[in-house]
Amino acid sequence: MKNILLALLVFAFFLTSKADEGMWLPSLVGKLNIQKMNAIGCKLTADQIYNINTSSLKDAIVALDRGSCSAEMVSADGLLLTNHHCGFGEIQAHSSVEHDYLRDGFWAKNHGEELPNPGKTVTFLVRMDDVTSQVLKNITDDMSEKDRSSKILAAIAKLEKQIKGDSPLEVRIRSMFETNQYFVFVTQTFKDVRLVGTPPQSIGKFGGETDNWMWPRHTGDFSMFRVYCAPDGKPAEYSKQNVPYHPKHFLPISIKGLDRNDYTMVMGYPGRTNRYRTSTEVKYTMEVVNEARVTAREAKLGIVRSYMATSQKARIQYASKFARSSNYYKYSIGENKGLTALNTIGQKQAIERDFLQWANTTPERKAKYGAVLDSINEAFGSRDEKIAMEYVREALLSGADIFGFAGKANSLKEILKSNDQEKIKNAANGLKSSLNDYFKDYDANTDQKIVAALLKIYAQKVNPKYIPTFFKEIQSKYRGDYEAYSKKMFAKSIFADKARMEAFLAKPTSKALEKDMAYVAMQSTFDAMNLISHDLSSTISRLDRARRLFVGGINEMNQGKSAYPDANSTMRLTYGVVDGYAPHDATYFDYFTTLKGYVEKGIPGDVDFDYPKRLLELYNAKDFGSYADKDGTLHTCFTSNNDITGGNSGSPVMNGNGELVGIAFDGNWEAMSGNIAYEPKLQKCINVDIRFVLWTIDKYAGATNLIQEMKIIR
């Protein structure tokens, strides 16, 4: 009877402890999380996950491109897996009408066929340490925020220099909990990263924008790269003499399959969460940030989509740009829906009431924390300058390509003042070297339409005080006709045409820049930004202090409870289990999908749901090899309740033995509020099943050289 009771208690604990909200620092897992992780299926020790003296899981997890995505090492020869969309820019850059790797895929049969990617990086974590006491050693509560910030920056610079010493490693100190805590991260970055393999877009991006952020999914969202180093094992720029890097640890791959409630663990580099934001700040995110993003990008994406439909060349040119812009366009729509549906503002207000009650319990707390929420509310009382900054970012700085390109000429303009011919020549050559890549993926007519649409939106949405001066010319000379102004700009500007740009760079002059419409518009935009920034600065200091005190007070109020800092592109670990969810009344989504669903969704020739003929042939033959599940089907994707966000794309999903079972690539539509508020019943991590990945490499592509290189647990 005793044994039965114990078993029931363990089972009850399991049911209530399947997952844990939070993106945890791996170095603290032994102190904060390992017991709960072990209780739900983790077979590893904390030292096997994070250790600076011997190899551990952390040594197989990397930040891709300084944290824009995550990836994992899967062989002793530097082979790594990440998402297709994390390698999309490189796949697109290598593609042409003759070699359309987006459409057809690419597989290197040997190291010599692997494709270099200038600028792509892979960063390994060497160690992390809490340095809060050193950074805040001379900081007192009576300091002004300006003095506090100045002293902290000085302490950080001194400590980073001290820790780095003569080491070639990178050292960076990052703040946690709104500058209440500080950690140092020592890293090593490799700069020779070559494309090894990618499925066609009809597998790697199957479902396209229609299925983005949605479940069920059937997307084989993966690509493969290899890390190279100098012959001595040290990081080096691309060279034919470089050799594959041998990581301290790589992940074995399990094809045993997954069942409901199986343990899962994700390690990677989540970008940014705002879990400690107040109700006022959530409202601002919904009504200002997301509104600006959706309004501007909706106009831009419609124009780009129309151009991409005109030809294969057009589709290749704008594929990467469209994907980058559309991703968070749809995310913002979903986030607002999720925050509304979950009554996140109401939940935040309840936390704030508890905080105020706690703060007012003693005179000391009241003096320190009593006015914190009022300060935050006051900082968001004025919105005009904040709205202007959001639209500057969306409609001007990152809207049309021509403005960003014109901005790159600023350094040349400054050098032209010096009349130093050698420096002028070098600066001009620097710009000239970028022309082929820039104009390869550029259509002036499309960009001209984007300029006209976004300038009109900016004028409609922003307080006249913050409208750049070049808008006056549009009103006076062009009678408010943004299309006419845009056409004239593109007919004359050196930044809209490669030949004109080359002619200018052959004999650059200040006069040519000063009369160029695109350059003048960009300078006028910078002037407007300075005014906006000046008006924002009056509240930034108060807001920083209030946020720091609020988060510090929340942690003090919850003393004794484990807490995790917001994500900030540093390595994090999250754990949970495989499971499905019920998004709506009378609806339940299972935890996995199969190739059957992929074929059912397929629409030959469709922009989102086209599928390769060979895949259909393999499906009809039920040729799944050793990658079939025990039910005889080929599983494509699965969901788990791991807590992830942007930046986790490409992160490994591991089982309790630390073996790779999937690659995280998305979150679900019903929980787009996750960056602000974790929702345990709905929030899911969408992963491509590693068996679908291996099947695609092996059966579909025939790249058996890659299969043989990996350690597969059968």
C-alpha positions in Angstrom: 0.0 0.0 0.0 2.9 2.3 0.9 4.4 1.8 -2.6 1.1 2.5 -4.3 0.7 5.7 -2.3 4.3 6.8 -3.2 3.7 6.0 -6.9 0.5 8.1 -6.8 2.3 11.0 -5.2 5.1 10.9 -7.8 2.5 10.7 -10.6 0.7 13.7 -9.2 3.9 15.6 -9.0 4.7 14.7 -12.6 1.3 16.0 -13.8 1.7 19.4 -12.0 5.4 19.8 -12.8 5.7 19.2 -16.5 7.3 22.4 -17.4 8.7 25.5 -15.9 8.3 29.0 -17.1 11.6 30.7 -17.7 14.7 31.0 -19.8 17.4 30.1 -17.2 21.1 30.8 -17.1 22.9 27.5 -17.6 25.5 28.2 -14.9 22.7 28.4 -12.3 20.8 25.3 -13.3 22.5 23.2 -10.6 21.3 25.7 -7.9 17.8 26.5 -9.2 16.5 23.9 -11.5 18.2 20.5 -11.7 16.0 18.7 -9.2 12.8 19.6 -11.0 14.4 18.7 -14.3 15.4 15.3 -13.0 11.9 14.7 -11.6 10.3 15.1 -15.1 12.8 13.0 -17.1 16.2 14.7 -17.3 18.9 12.0 -16.9 21.8 14.5 -16.8 23.6 16.2 -14.0 24.1 19.9 -13.9 27.8 19.5 -14.7 26.9 17.6 -17.8 24.9 20.6 -19.0 27.3 23.4 -17.9 30.9 22.9 -17.0 34.0 25.1 -17.7 36.5 22.4 -16.9 35.3 19.5 -19.0 33.1 19.3 -22.2 29.4 19.7 -21.6 26.2 20.5 -23.5 27.0 24.2 -23.6 30.0 23.5 -25.8 27.7 22.2 -28.6 25.3 25.2 -28.6 26.3 28.3 -30.5 25.0 31.7 -31.3 24.6 32.2 -35.0 25.4 35.7 -36.3 25.9 37.1 -32.9 22.6 35.8 -31.6 20.1 36.4 -34.4 19.6 32.6 -34.4 20.9 29.6 -32.5 22.5 26.4 -33.8 24.0 23.1 -32.6 27.1 21.1 -33.4 26.3 17.6 -34.7 29.7 16.2 -35.7 33.3 16.1 -34.6 34.1 18.0 -37.9 32.3 21.2 -37.2 28.9 20.3 -38.9 26.0 22.3 -37.5 22.3 22.3 -37.8 20.1 25.4 -37.6 16.8 26.5 -39.2 16.3 27.0 -42.9 15.1 30.6 -42.2 18.3 31.2 -40.2 20.3 30.4 -43.3 17.9 32.0 -45.7 20.0 35.0 -46.4 23.0 32.9 -47.4 20.9 30.5 -49.4 19.3 33.5 -51.3 22.7 35.1 -51.8 24.1 32.0 -53.4 21.0 31.6 -55.6 20.7 32.7 -59.2 18.4 31.9 -62.1 20.9 29.3 -63.2 21.5 27.9 -59.7 18.2 28.4 -57.8 19.1 26.9 -54.4 15.9 28.4 -52.9 13.8 26.4 -55.3 16.0 23.3 -55.7 18.0 23.0 -52.5 21.7 22.5 -52.3 23.9 19.6 -50.9 27.7 19.5 -50.8 29.0 16.0 -51.4 32.4 16.9 -50.0 34.2 19.8 -48.2 35.4 21.3 -51.4 31.8 22.0 -52.5 30.8 23.8 -49.4 30.0 27.5 -50.0 31.7 30.4 -48.0 29.6 33.1 -46.4 31.4 36.4 -45.7 30.1 38.0 -42.5 28.5 34.9 -41.1 29.7 34.0 -37.6 29.4 31.2 -35.0 30.0 32.0 -31.3 30.8 29.5 -28.6 30.3 30.3 -24.9 33.4 29.6 -22.8 32.1 30.6 -19.5 29.7 32.9 -17.6 30.1 34.4 -14.1 28.1 36.6 -11.7 30.1 39.9 -11.3 27.4 41.9 -9.7 29.4 42.7 -6.6 32.4 44.0 -8.6 30.2 46.2 -10.9 28.0 47.7 -8.2 30.8 47.9 -5.6 30.8 51.7 -5.4 27.1 52.3 -6.3 24.8 53.9 -3.7 21.0 54.5 -3.6 21.4 58.3 -3.3 23.2 58.6 -6.6 21.5 60.3 -9.6 20.8 57.9 -12.4 23.3 59.7 -14.6 26.1 59.3 -12.0 25.1 55.7 -11.4 25.2 54.8 -15.1 28.5 56.6 -15.5 30.2 54.7 -12.6 28.7 51.4 -13.8 30.0 51.8 -17.3 33.5 52.7 -16.0 33.5 49.6 -13.7 32.4 47.4 -16.5 35.1 48.7 -18.9 37.7 48.2 -16.2 36.5 44.7 -15.3 36.2 43.5 -18.9 39.8 44.6 -19.6 41.0 42.9 -16.5 39.2 39.6 -17.3 40.3 39.6 -20.9 44.0 40.3 -20.2 46.0 39.0 -23.1 43.4 36.4 -24.1 42.1 36.3 -27.7 38.7 35.5 -26.3 35.8 38.1 -26.3 34.7 39.4 -22.9 31.4 41.2 -22.4 29.4 42.1 -19.2 25.7 42.1 -19.6 23.0 43.4 -17.2 20.1 41.3 -15.9 16.9 42.2 -14.0 17.0 45.8 -15.3 20.6 46.5 -14.1 20.1 44.9 -10.7 22.5 42.1 -11.6 25.5 41.6 -13.9 27.1 38.6 -15.6 30.3 38.4 -17.6 30.2 36.2 -20.8 33.5 35.0 -22.2 33.1 33.8 -25.8 35.0 32.7 -28.9 33.8 33.6 -32.4 34.5 31.8 -35.7 34.2 33.7 -38.9 34.6 31.0 -41.6 31.1 29.4 -41.8 30.2 27.5 -45.0 26.9 26.4 -46.4 26.7 22.6 -46.5 23.1 21.7 -47.3 19.6 23.0 -47.5 16.3 21.5 -48.6 14.3 23.3 -51.3 12.1 26.1 -50.0 9.1 23.9 -50.6 10.3 21.8 -47.7 12.4 24.3 -45.6 9.7 26.9 -45.8 6.6 24.8 -46.5 3.5 26.7 -45.5 5.2 30.1 -46.1 3.5 33.1 -44.6 0.1 31.3 -44.4 1.4 28.8 -41.8 3.9 31.1 -40.1 3.3 31.1 -36.3 0.6 28.4 -36.8 0.1 24.8 -35.7 -0.3 22.2 -37.1 2.9 22.6 -39.1 4.7 20.3 -41.6 7.8 22.4 -42.3 11.3 20.9 -42.7 12.8 24.1 -41.3 16.5 23.3 -41.3 19.8 24.0 -43.0 23.4 22.9 -42.5 26.6 24.7 -42.2 30.2 23.9 -41.2 32.5 25.8 -39.0 36.1 26.2 -40.2 39.2 27.4 -38.4 42.9 27.9 -39.0 45.1 24.7 -39.0 46.0 25.5 -35.4 42.4 25.3 -34.4 41.9 29.1 -33.8 39.3 31.3 -35.4 40.3 32.8 -38.8 38.8 34.6 -41.7 37.9 32.5 -44.7 40.8 30.8 -46.4 41.2 27.7 -48.5 43.8 26.6 -46.0 41.3 26.5 -43.2 40.2 23.1 -41.8 36.9 21.9 -40.2 36.7 22.9 -36.5 36.6 20.1 -33.9 34.2 21.3 -31.1 34.6 20.3 -27.5 31.2 18.6 -27.7 28.7 17.7 -30.3 25.2 16.3 -29.9 24.4 12.7 -30.7 21.1 12.3 -32.6 18.3 10.0 -31.4 15.8 8.6 -33.9 14.0 6.5 -31.2 11.0 8.8 -31.4 9.0 10.8 -28.9 5.9 10.1 -26.9 3.5 12.5 -25.0 5.1 13.8 -21.8 8.6 12.9 -22.8 11.2 15.3 -21.4 12.5 18.1 -23.6 15.2 20.7 -23.1 16.1 23.6 -25.3 19.3 25.6 -25.1 20.0 28.6 -27.3 20.2 32.4 -27.4 16.7 33.9 -27.0 16.7 37.5 -28.1 14.4 39.7 -26.0 11.6 39.2 -23.6 9.8 41.8 -21.5 8.2 39.7 -18.8 8.6 42.5 -16.1 6.9 45.2 -18.1 3.9 47.0 -16.4 0.4 47.3 -17.6 1.1 50.8 -19.0 4.0 49.5 -21.0 2.0 46.6 -22.4 -0.6 49.0 -23.5 2.1 51.1 -25.2 3.5 48.0 -27.0 0.0 47.2 -28.4 -1.1 50.7 -29.3 2.2 52.2 -30.5 4.9 49.7 -31.3 2.7 47.1 -32.9 0.4 49.5 -34.6 3.4 51.3 -36.3 5.0 48.0 -37.4 1.8 46.5 -38.8 0.8 49.7 -40.7 4.1 50.4 -42.3 5.0 46.8 -43.1 1.6 46.0 -44.5 2.0 48.7 -47.1 5.6 47.6 -47.9 4.9 43.9 -48.1 2.0 44.4 -50.5 4.3 46.2 -53.0 7.1 43.6 -52.6 4.7 40.7 -53.0 3.4 42.1 -56.3 6.9 42.4 -57.6 8.0 39.0 -56.5 5.1 37.4 -58.5 6.5 38.8 -61.8 9.4 36.5 -62.3 11.8 33.9 -60.9 14.5 36.6 -60.7 12.2 38.9 -58.8 11.3 36.1 -56.3 15.0 35.4 -55.7 15.9 39.1 -55.3 13.4 39.9 -52.6 12.9 36.5 -50.9 15.1 37.3 -47.9 13.9 40.9 -47.5 10.3 39.8 -47.7 10.8 37.0 -45.1 12.6 39.3 -42.6 9.8 42.0 -42.9 6.8 39.7 -42.9 7.9 37.6 -39.9 7.4 40.3 -37.2 4.5 41.9 -39.2 2.5 38.8 -38.5 3.9 38.4 -35.0 2.7 41.9 -34.0 -0.8 41.1 -35.2 -0.8 37.9 -33.2 0.8 39.5 -30.1 -2.0 42.0 -29.9 -4.6 39.3 -30.3 -2.9 37.2 -27.6 -2.5 40.0 -25.1 -6.2 40.9 -25.5 -7.4 37.3 -25.3 -5.4 36.6 -22.2 -6.3 39.9 -20.5 -2.6 40.5 -20.0 -3.1 44.1 -19.0 -5.5 43.0 -16.3 -3.1 40.4 -15.0 -0.3 43.0 -14.9 -2.5 45.4 -13.0 -3.2 42.6 -10.4 0.6 42.2 -9.9 1.0 46.0 -9.5 -1.7 46.1 -6.8 0.1 43.4 -4.9 3.4 45.3 -5.3 1.9 48.5 -4.1 0.4 46.8 -1.1 3.7 45.2 -0.3 5.6 48.5 -0.9 3.4 50.5 1.5 3.8 48.0 4.4 6.8 49.7 5.8 8.1 53.3 5.7 11.4 52.2 4.2 9.7 50.3 1.4 7.3 53.1 0.7 10.2 55.6 0.4 12.0 53.4 -2.0 9.3 51.8 -4.1 6.0 53.7 -3.4 6.3 56.1 -6.4 7.8 53.7 -8.9 4.7 52.8 -10.8 3.6 56.5 -10.9 7.0 57.3 -12.5 6.5 54.6 -15.2 3.0 55.8 -15.9 4.2 59.5 -16.2 7.0 58.4 -18.6 4.4 57.1 -21.0 2.0 60.0 -20.5 3.3 61.8 -23.6 3.2 59.6 -26.8 3.9 62.0 -29.7 7.7 61.6 -29.6 7.4 57.8 -29.1 5.1 57.4 -32.0 7.4 59.4 -34.1 10.4 57.3 -33.2 8.5 54.1 -34.1 7.5 55.4 -37.5 11.0 56.7 -38.1 12.3 53.2 -37.7 9.6 51.5 -39.7 8.8 53.9 -42.5 12.1 55.7 -43.0 15.2 53.9 -41.6 14.2 50.3 -42.5 11.4 51.0 -45.0 12.8 51.7 -48.4 16.3 50.4 -49.3 17.4 53.7 -50.9 17.4 55.7 -47.6 19.5 53.1 -45.7 22.0 53.0 -48.7 22.2 56.8 -48.8 23.0 56.8 -45.1 26.1 54.7 -45.7 27.6 57.7 -47.6 27.8 59.8 -44.4 31.4 58.7 -43.6 32.5 59.5 -47.2 30.9 63.0 -46.9 32.9 63.6 -43.7 36.1 62.5 -45.3 35.5 64.7 -48.4 35.8 67.7 -46.1 39.4 66.8 -45.3 40.5 66.8 -48.9 42.7 63.8 -48.1 42.8 62.0 -51.4 44.0 58.7 -50.1 41.3 58.5 -47.4 38.7 59.6 -50.0 39.8 56.9 -52.4 39.6 54.2 -49.7 36.2 55.4 -48.5 34.9 55.4 -52.1 36.3 51.9 -52.7 34.6 50.7 -49.6 31.2 51.7 -50.9 32.1 50.5 -54.4 32.8 47.0 -53.0 29.2 46.7 -51.8 27.5 47.7 -55.1 27.3 44.3 -56.7 25.7 42.7 -53.6 23.3 45.6 -53.1 22.1 46.0 -56.7 21.9 42.2 -57.2 18.9 42.2 -54.8 17.4 45.5 -55.8 14.6 46.8 -58.0 14.4 50.6 -58.2 10.8 50.7 -59.4 9.7 48.6 -56.4 11.7 50.7 -54.0 10.3 53.9 -55.5 6.7 52.6 -54.8 7.7 51.8 -51.2 9.1 55.3 -50.7 5.9 56.9 -51.9 3.7 54.7 -49.7 5.7 55.0 -46.5 6.3 58.7 -46.7 2.6 59.2 -47.0 2.0 57.0 -44.0 4.6 58.9 -42.0 3.0 62.2 -42.7 -0.4 60.9 -41.7 0.7 59.3 -38.4 3.3 61.6 -36.9 3.0 64.9 -35.1 4.1 67.7 -37.5 6.8 68.7 -35.0 8.7 65.5 -35.9 8.3 65.5 -39.7 11.6 65.9 -41.5 12.1 69.2 -43.4 12.2 67.5 -46.8 8.4 66.9 -46.5 7.9 70.7 -46.9 9.3 70.3 -50.5 6.8 67.5 -51.2 4.0 69.8 -50.1 5.2 73.0 -51.9 6.9 71.7 -55.0 4.9 68.5 -55.6 1.6 69.6 -54.0 1.6 66.7 -51.6 2.0 64.1 -54.4 4.3 61.5 -52.8 4.4 59.4 -55.9 5.6 62.3 -58.1 8.2 63.2 -55.5 9.4 59.6 -55.4 9.6 59.3 -59.1 11.7 62.4 -59.4 14.0 61.1 -56.6 14.6 57.8 -58.4 15.1 59.4 -61.8 17.9 61.6 -60.4 19.5 60.0 -57.3 22.8 58.3 -57.6 21.7 55.8 -55.0 18.9 54.4 -57.2 21.2 53.3 -60.1 24.4 51.3 -60.1 25.9 53.1 -63.1 25.2 56.5 -61.5 26.7 55.3 -58.3 29.8 54.0 -60.0 30.3 57.3 -61.8 30.0 59.2 -58.6 32.4 57.0 -56.7 35.0 57.5 -59.5 35.0 61.2 -58.7 33.1 61.8 -55.4 32.2 65.4 -54.4 30.3 66.9 -51.5 28.3 68.9 -54.0 26.9 65.8 -55.6 25.7 64.5 -52.3 24.3 67.8 -51.1 22.0 68.0 -54.1 21.0 64.3 -54.2 17.4 64.0 -53.2 17.8 60.6 -51.4 20.8 61.8 -49.4 19.1 65.1 -48.5 16.0 63.2 -47.3 18.2 60.9 -45.2 20.1 63.8 -43.6 16.7 65.5 -42.9 15.5 62.3 -41.3 18.6 62.2 -39.0 17.9 65.8 -37.9 14.3 64.8 -37.1 15.6 61.8 -35.1 17.9 64.1 -33.1 14.9 66.2 -32.1 12.8 63.1 -31.2 15.7 61.7 -29.2 16.1 65.0 -27.3 12.4 64.9 -26.3 12.6 61.3 -25.4 15.7 61.8 -23.2 13.7 63.8 -20.7 11.9 60.6 -19.6 14.5 58.0 -20.2 16.5 58.5 -17.0 13.4 58.5 -14.9 12.1 55.4 -16.7 15.3 53.5 -16.3 15.4 54.2 -12.6 11.7 53.3 -12.1 12.1 50.0 -14.0 15.2 49.0 -12.0 13.4 49.7 -8.8 10.2 47.9 -9.8 12.0 44.7 -10.9 14.3 44.9 -7.8 11.2 45.3 -5.6 9.3 42.5 -7.3 12.3 40.1 -6.7 12.5 41.4 -3.1 8.8 40.8 -2.6 9.2 37.2 -4.0 12.4 36.5 -2.1 13.0 32.8 -1.8 11.3 32.0 -5.1 13.5 31.1 -8.2 13.5 33.9 -10.7 14.9 34.2 -14.2 16.0 37.4 -15.9 14.5 38.6 -19.2 16.1 37.1 -22.3 18.9 39.3 -23.8 20.6 37.2 -26.4 22.7 35.3 -23.8 22.7 31.5 -23.5 19.6 30.2 -21.8 18.1 26.8 -21.0 14.4 25.9 -20.8 12.8 22.6 -20.0 9.4 20.9 -20.4 7.7 18.0 -22.1 6.2 17.0 -25.4 2.4 17.6 -25.5 -0.5 19.1 -27.5 -3.0 21.8 -26.5 -6.6 22.9 -26.7 -6.6 26.3 -28.5 -10.3 26.8 -28.7 -13.6 25.4 -27.4 -14.1 21.8 -28.7 -10.7 21.8 -30.4 -7.6 19.8 -29.5 -4.3 19.8 -31.4 -2.2 16.7 -31.1 1.6 17.0 -30.4 2.8 15.7 -33.7 2.2 15.9 -37.5 3.2 13.5 -40.2 4.2 13.5 -43.9 0.6 12.6 -44.7 -0.5 16.0 -43.5 2.2 17.6 -45.6 0.9 15.9 -48.8 -2.7 16.8 -47.8 -1.8 20.5 -47.6 0.2 20.4 -50.8 -0.9 22.5 -53.8 1.4 22.1 -56.8 2.8 25.5 -57.9 1.4 27.4 -54.9 3.7 30.1 -53.4 3.3 28.6 -49.9 2.3 25.0 -50.4 4.1 23.7 -53.4 6.0 20.4 -52.8 8.7 18.6 -54.6 7.8 15.7 -57.0 10.4 13.4 -55.4 8.9 13.9 -51.9 5.5 12.8 -53.2 7.1 9.7 -54.8 8.8 8.7 -51.6 5.6 9.3 -49.6 3.5 7.2 -52.0 6.1 4.4 -51.8 6.1 4.8 -47.9 9.9 4.8 -48.2 10.6 6.2 -44.7 13.6 3.9 -43.9 14.7 3.8 -40.3 13.2 7.2 -39.7 9.6 6.0 -39.5 7.9 6.2 -36.1 6.7 3.0 -34.4 3.2 3.7 -35.9 4.7 3.4 -39.4 4.4 7.1 -40.3 7.1 9.7 -40.8 6.6 12.4 -38.2 7.4 15.9 -39.5 7.0 18.3 -36.5 6.0 18.2 -32.8 5.2 20.6 -30.0 6.6 20.9 -26.5 6.0 23.4 -23.8 9.5 24.8 -23.7 9.6 28.6 -23.1 11.3 30.2 -26.1 11.3 33.4 -28.1 13.0 35.0 -31.2 16.7 34.1 -31.3 15.8 30.5 -30.2 15.3 29.7 -33.9 17.6 26.8 -34.7 18.0 25.8 -31.0 18.4 22.1 -30.3 15.5 20.2 -28.7 17.1 17.5 -26.6 15.8 14.5 -24.7 16.6 13.5 -21.2 20.0 12.1 -22.3 21.1 15.2 -24.0 20.5 13.7 -27.5 19.1 15.8 -30.3 15.4 15.0 -31.1 14.3 18.2 -32.9 15.1 21.8 -33.9 13.0 24.6 -32.5 11.7 27.0 -35.2 8.5 28.7 -34.1 6.0 29.6 -31.5 2.2 29.1 -31.8 -0.3 31.8 -32.8 -2.4 31.4 -29.6 0.5 32.4 -27.4 2.1 35.4 -29.3 1.9 37.2 -26.0 4.7 35.1 -24.7 7.4 37.8 -24.8 5.4 39.7 -22.3 3.5 37.0 -20.4 4.1 33.3 -20.3 0.8 31.3 -20.7 1.4 27.7 -19.5 -1.7 26.2 -21.0 -1.3 27.5 -24.5 2.4 28.5 -25.1 4.1 25.9 -27.3 7.5 25.5 -28.9 7.1 24.2 -32.5 9.9 21.9 -33.6 10.9 20.0 -36.7 11.3 16.3 -35.8 14.9 15.3 -36.3 13.8 12.1 -38.1 12.2 14.3 -40.8 15.5 16.2 -41.0 17.5 13.1 -41.5 15.0 11.5 -43.9 15.2 14.6 -46.0 19.0 14.5 -46.0 19.2 10.8 -46.6 16.2 9.6 -48.6 15.2 12.8 -50.4 18.6 14.3 -51.1 20.8 11.3 -51.0 23.4 13.2 -49.0 24.6 10.0 -47.2 28.0 11.6 -46.6 26.3 13.8 -44.0 24.4 11.0 -42.4 27.6 9.0 -42.0 29.3 12.0 -40.3 26.7 12.2 -37.5 26.4 10.0 -34.5 22.9 8.5 -34.7 21.3 6.7 -31.8 18.9 4.1 -33.2 
